């Protein structure tokens, strides 16, 4: 993933610790959100993202 992310960009993710190395190495801004699978708005937004990335 590293070649596809610009140094200093903002990485928005779900607090997965696996992203920490990428954040550190590319000096990324780190924006995290807690997953709430009971929130219909969250599920709708993630559905849109998952469809784009499939």
N, CA and C of each residue as an Amber inpcrd file, in Angstrom:
protein
   162
   0.8170000  -1.1920000   0.0000000   0.0000000   0.0000000   0.0000000
   0.8670000   1.2640000   0.0000000   2.0540000   1.1420000   0.5080000
   2.9360000   2.3010000   0.6730000   3.1600000   3.0990000  -0.6080000
   3.3810000   2.4660000  -1.7670000   3.6020000   3.2410000  -2.9860000
   2.3720000   4.0230000  -3.4600000   1.2190000   3.7040000  -2.9180000
  -0.0240000   4.3270000  -3.3670000  -0.4940000   5.4710000  -2.4620000
   0.2790000   5.7570000  -1.4040000  -0.1230000   6.7870000  -0.4380000
   0.9300000   7.8850000  -0.4180000   0.4980000   9.1220000  -0.5720000
   1.4190000  10.2580000  -0.5700000   1.8880000  10.5620000   0.8470000
   3.1630000  10.8840000   0.9840000   3.7160000  11.2630000   2.2770000
   2.9550000  12.4770000   2.8080000   2.5530000  12.4160000   4.0890000
   1.8410000  13.5200000   4.7100000   0.3320000  13.5080000   4.4960000
  -0.1860000  12.5130000   3.7750000  -1.6300000  12.4170000   3.5270000
  -2.3580000  12.0630000   4.8250000  -3.6700000  12.0960000   4.7790000
  -4.4780000  11.7070000   5.9280000  -5.0320000  10.3020000   5.7040000
  -4.7810000   9.4170000   6.6600000  -5.3070000   8.0610000   6.6060000
  -6.4790000   7.9750000   7.5720000  -7.6580000   7.7220000   7.0470000
  -8.8630000   7.5680000   7.8560000  -9.1330000   6.0780000   7.9570000
  -9.1920000   5.5760000   9.1980000  -9.3690000   4.1360000   9.3660000
 -10.0910000   3.8050000  10.6580000 -10.1970000   2.5070000  10.9430000
 -11.0250000   1.9910000  12.0290000 -10.2490000   1.5870000  13.2800000
  -9.1780000   2.2610000  13.5830000  -8.3440000   2.0090000  14.7700000
  -7.6120000   0.6720000  14.7130000  -7.4990000   0.0990000  13.5380000
  -6.7430000  -1.1360000  13.3690000  -5.2580000  -0.8110000  13.5570000
  -4.6000000  -1.5110000  14.4730000  -3.1870000  -1.2070000  14.7720000
  -2.2540000  -1.5170000  13.6180000  -2.6770000  -2.3340000  12.6800000
  -1.8240000  -2.6750000  11.5400000  -1.4770000  -1.4440000  10.7030000
  -2.2570000  -0.3820000  10.8270000  -1.9960000   0.8290000  10.0510000
  -0.8830000   1.6870000  10.6560000  -0.4890000   1.4240000  11.8990000
   0.4660000   2.2760000  12.5960000   1.8050000   2.4030000  11.8860000
   2.2960000   1.3300000  11.3050000   3.5850000   1.3750000  10.6030000
   3.4950000   2.3110000   9.4080000   2.4420000   2.2090000   8.6390000
   2.2610000   3.0690000   7.4770000   2.1530000   4.5370000   7.9070000
   1.3980000   4.7950000   8.9510000   1.2500000   6.1600000   9.4680000
   2.6110000   6.7190000   9.8610000   3.3890000   5.9280000  10.5670000
   4.7070000   6.3800000  11.0340000   5.6810000   6.5760000   9.8750000
   5.7800000   5.6050000   8.9810000   6.7750000   5.6630000   7.9070000
   6.4970000   6.7770000   6.9040000   5.2300000   7.0730000   6.6450000
   4.8960000   8.1040000   5.6610000   4.4980000   9.4250000   6.3090000
   4.6560000   9.4920000   7.6550000   4.3270000  10.7140000   8.3920000
   2.9090000  11.1880000   8.0660000   1.9700000  10.2510000   8.1670000
   0.5840000  10.5360000   7.8110000  -0.1650000  11.1740000   8.9690000
  -1.1810000  11.9490000   8.6270000  -2.1550000  12.3770000   9.6210000
  -3.0240000  11.1520000   9.8740000  -3.3670000  10.9110000  11.1160000
  -4.0660000   9.6920000  11.4970000  -5.4350000  10.0420000  12.0610000
  -6.4880000   9.6720000  11.3410000  -7.8620000   9.9490000  11.7680000
  -8.5780000   8.6100000  11.9430000  -8.9890000   8.3020000  13.1750000
  -9.5970000   7.0020000  13.4380000 -11.0240000   7.1430000  13.9590000
 -11.8000000   6.1180000  13.6770000 -13.1900000   6.0590000  14.1230000
 -13.4890000   4.6720000  14.6540000 -14.2510000   4.6250000  15.7270000
 -14.6480000   3.3460000  16.3030000 -15.7880000   2.7540000  15.4710000
 -15.6890000   1.4760000  15.2100000 -16.7070000   0.7590000  14.4510000
 -17.9400000   0.5540000  15.3250000 -19.1210000   0.8330000  14.7650000
 -20.3810000   0.5880000  15.4590000 -21.3330000  -0.0820000  14.4850000
 -21.3590000  -1.4010000  14.5100000 -22.1630000  -2.1530000  13.5430000
 -23.6600000  -2.0690000  13.8140000 -24.0590000  -1.4160000  14.8900000
 -25.4900000  -1.2170000  15.1610000 -25.9860000   0.1240000  14.6310000
 -25.0700000   0.9470000  14.1370000 -25.4200000   2.2770000  13.6330000
 -25.7480000   2.1820000  12.1400000 -27.0020000   2.4090000  11.7540000
 -27.3800000   2.2810000  10.3420000 -26.6510000   3.2760000   9.4340000
 -26.3250000   4.4500000   9.9280000 -25.5880000   5.4320000   9.1200000
 -24.1830000   4.9080000   8.8350000 -23.5260000   4.3820000   9.8560000
 -22.1940000   3.8030000   9.6820000 -22.2400000   2.6710000   8.6520000
 -23.2010000   1.7760000   8.7980000 -23.3050000   0.6440000   7.8780000
 -23.5450000   1.0930000   6.4390000 -24.3500000   2.1130000   6.2620000
 -24.6020000   2.6310000   4.9110000 -23.3360000   3.2400000   4.3170000
 -22.6200000   4.0210000   5.1120000 -21.3910000   4.6480000   4.6170000
 -20.3370000   3.6010000   4.2910000 -20.2020000   2.5920000   5.1300000
 -19.2250000   1.5420000   4.8660000 -19.6190000   0.7100000   3.6520000
 -20.8900000   0.5450000   3.4240000 -21.3480000  -0.1730000   2.2500000
 -20.8890000   0.5390000   0.9800000 -20.9880000   1.8700000   0.9790000
 -20.5340000   2.6440000  -0.1800000 -19.0340000   2.4570000  -0.3980000
 -18.2510000   2.5110000   0.6700000 -16.8070000   2.3430000   0.5670000
 -16.4720000   0.9370000   0.1050000 -17.1120000  -0.0580000   0.6970000
 -16.8350000  -1.4520000   0.3280000 -17.1800000  -1.7170000  -1.1320000
 -18.2310000  -1.1170000  -1.6400000 -18.5840000  -1.2870000  -3.0540000
 -17.5280000  -0.6770000  -3.9640000 -16.9610000   0.4440000  -3.5710000
 -15.9190000   1.0810000  -4.3720000 -14.6430000   0.2440000  -4.3690000
 -14.3660000  -0.4120000  -3.2670000 -13.0960000  -1.1320000  -3.1100000
 -13.1750000  -2.5970000  -3.4820000 -14.3340000  -3.0840000  -3.8680000
 -14.4400000  -4.5140000  -4.1650000 -13.8880000  -4.8720000  -5.5280000
